[in-house]
Amino acid sequence: MSKMIPFDPALLSRPGWIFDCDGTLAASMWIHHRSWTHIVGKQIGRPFDFPWPLFCSMGGMSAVDTCKRLKADYGFDLNVEQLLADGHEFLEEHLAKDVTAREEVVAVVHHVRGLGHKTAVASAGRRDHVFTTLKRIDITHLFDAVITAEDAVRSKPHPDLFLAAADRLGLKPADCVVIEDSPRGKEAADAAGMPCILVEPA
């Protein structure tokens, strides 16, 4: 088993561990980045350079909110439904063959489960993409619950996804720890009253 990401050992007393998917459990943010550059470029009719730091800062944002941000920054009027359709096609192709696990984060999943703790995924991604990713890296069986965009009205940085995960695990928010790769994810964990371990996105 790979070495785990470092964190405060005192957190191991908490019985619930909630993991973001893209960029955290899976090294898949670069695929989502390629997807967004592809689908936005297709819609505006020219190549689109989506700066990586900006993209990562928007991790966990809904497609609607991402389009609002791009309009504010670049002036694009984007068709969200068309973007979602084009993005689905791109992601289903590439997630199924190109995504890899972040072994140091998956090692944490194994460790806390070995202690008898419950684990969940809480992702702002669409359910089909999240499950494609989890199946590709063969870790679906390691989670007691998988929460996706379809399970909450509001995306990150609102706490809804993490609160839904805690509820599905049958635990209080204060009993849960979150592992995330995005500032918005940490904001969501803070709003949920859960300590957050932040890792670099991948």
N, C-alpha and C positions, 0 to 999 in steps of 0.2 A: 504494500500500500504506500502511496506517495506521502510525503510529509504534509501535514495539515497547515493551513494558514494560521498565523499566530492570533491568539485572542486571550482575553482575561479568563483564566481557569475558573474563576468564581462563577462565571456564567453557566458552567456545567451543572449547577444546582437547579436550573430552570428546565422543566420537563417538555417544553415545546420549542421546536426549532423550525423556522420558516425561511425558505430559500427562494430568492429570485431565480429565474431560469436563464434568460439570455445575458451573456456576459458574466454570469456568476457561476452557475452549475455547468454551463456550456460555453465554450469559446465560439460564440455565434454572433456577437455584435457586428463583426466585420461583414457577415453575410447580410444582416439587416441593413447595414450601411450601404452595401452594394445595391440592395433592393431599392432603397429610397433614392439613391442617385439615378438608378435605372428608370424607375417609374415616374419620377419628377421630370427627368430629361425627356422621356417619351411624351409626357403631356405638354411640356412647354416647347417641344420641337427643337431642342438644342441640348448639348451636354450641360449637366448641372454638377458643379463642384460643391458638395456638401461637406464643409470642414469637419474633420473628425472630432475635434474638441467640442464643437457646437452640437454635433449629433449625440455624443456621449452625454453631454449636459442635459439633453432632452430625453434621456432614457426613462421609460415608464410612462411617458406622455401618450395620451390617446392619439389616434390618427387625426381626429378632428382638431385637437389642440395643436398638434404638430403642423397641420396645414395653416392654422391661424398664425402660428409663430413664423412660418415661412412667408406668409403674406405680409406680415409686419416687417420682416427683415428684407425681403426681396421683391415684394409687390406682386407675387404670383396669385392668381385666382385659380385654385386647384379644385378639381372635381373629386371629392373624397371617395365617392362610391367607385369611380373608375380606378382611382389609386389603389383601393383595397382589392379590387378584382385583379389588377395587374400585379400587385404585390403578392397576392395569394399564389398566383401561378409561379412567380419567380421563387418564392420561399419554399414551396412544396418541392420544387426541383432541387434546389441547392441545400436545404436543410437535411434532406434525406441522404445526401451523399458527402457533404463537405464539413459538417459540424463535428467537433470533437469535445470530449469532456475536459473540464478543468479538474484534474485529478486531485489537487490540493484542497479543493472545496468538497469534492465528492468524498474525500477522506474524512472530512468533518461529519458528513451524513452517516457514514459507517460508524464513526466513533460514538456519536450521540445515540444512535440506535442501539449500539452495543451496551450503552448504559441504561437502556430501557426507555429512552425518551421518544416522544412522538415527533414526526417530521411532516412538513408540508411544503409544497411549492406555491408561491403567490406571484403570478406574473401578469403584467399588463398586456401580454400578447394574446392573440386569438387562440382558442382552445385547440384547434386542429394543428396549428404551428407548434404550440407548446408540446403536445403529445408526440408530434413528429420528431421533435428535438430530443425529448426524453427517451423515446424508443430507440432513436439512432445511437444514443450513447448508453443504452441498456441500463437505465436506472429508475424506470417507472415504478418498479416493484419496491423501491426504497421509501416510498412516501405513502402516508396514511390519507392524505388529501392533496388534490391539485386544484388550485383556484386560478381562474383566468379572467380575461376581460369580460366575458359573458356573465360572471358571477357577481359583478359589482356595478353600481350606477356610475360611480366616479373612479377615475384612474389615479395613479400617483401624481402629485404628492399628497393626495387625500388618503386617509388611513383605511378606506373601505376594504381593499383587497386583503390586507393583513388582519383586519378584524374578522373578515369572513373566514380566513384560514384558522384563526384561533377558535372561532365558534365551531368550525367543522371538526377540529381536534378535540373539542369539549374542554377547552382550557380558557382561563382568564388571560386577557392581553398581557398582564404583568408577569405571567408565567412563561412568556415566549421571548425568544431571541430571533432577530432577523439578520440574515446575511444578504447584502446587497452590493451592487457595483455602481449605482448612480446616485448623485446628490438628491434627486427627486425621490428615489426609493428611501433614502435615509430620512428625508423630511416626512415621508409617509409613516415610517416606523416610529419616528419621534412623536408624530401626531397620534399614533395608536398606543403610545406609552410603552413601547418595546425597545430595549437596547438594540443597537444596530452595529454589526461588524461590517465595515466598508472595505471592499476589495477593488483593485484596479479593474476596469472593464476589459474584456477580451473577446 
